[in-house]
Amino acid sequence: MDSKVLFSIVILLTISTGSIFAQEPLISVQTDDNNYDEGDTIVISGIVTTQFIDTPVLLQIIHDGTFIEIRQIEVAQDGSFSKTIIAEGNVWKSSGEYIVRVFYQDESIETSFTYSSAKEIEAITEEFVVDAGSFGTFDVEYSIIGGAVKDMIVDSEGFAIIVKIDAPDEGRITLELPREFIGAEKQDGKDDTFIILIDGIEVAYQESVVNSDFRVITINFEQGDSDIEIIGTYVIPEFGAIVMIILIVGIMVTVLVTRNKLQIKI
């Protein structure tokens, strides 16, 4: 074979091989969501295709030219890496686009997400008029971020109020629960904890205000959640009162009938 032809083939193979390798990045990166609010957990992960011994991944989070976070992340044996960061603190002040940039050897890659600080998140605060059927209505004041309240339903048999929400994003709802209509109490009359179910799964809640008129609780929810069930030891106390009245009347009628039968026999 002519040396010029052979040389040309070698050059072409070198170029094509280099192009193949160039198409496969040394490192990749992603976040577990595209939008975060203050206090959210950000999970940053990726893959290193070719590992170098004792070489960590360098992570940078940047906003408007300012470094928000700089971390080193160890690479696992399978080439994966991951870092969890809480979006809170003095550096997480401004809303906007945040750049996630990672470096490994001489290569770098980046992605981005949007962030909203607590001061700039618009909370919806309203009063919802809850229908208690023949017992009228009562108001529940609430504040919600990341969703909207569609309805509130009294479940008298389950001693609960079901809050139906539309949650296009993760968020939280704060509810001012009037003791006159719903509560959770022990036998000695002291406050007990509520049971909170979101779509049938029990979750924790925070309680911020307690007084003689109402209790204020805050519940975090996830994107796509729909039903928040707040279960206490009573809901609409009048239900219980009427049951007791019916029971007492029933007992009295039974006693009177029994006495009349005894008198007739005598």
Secondary structure, DSSP 8 states (H G I E B T S, - for coil): --HHHHHHHHHHHHHHHHHHHHHS-SEEEEES-SEEETT-EEEEEEEESS--TT--EEEEEEETTEEEEEEEE---TTSEEEEEEE--STT----EEEEEEEEETTEEEEEEEEEE-GGG---EEEEEEEE-GGG-EEEEEEEEESSEEEEEEEETTTTEEEEEEE-SS-EEEEEEEETTTEE-B-TTS-B---EEEETTEEE--EEEEE-SSEEEEEEEE-TT--EEEEE-SEESHHHHHHHHHHHHHHHHHHHHHHHHHHHHH-
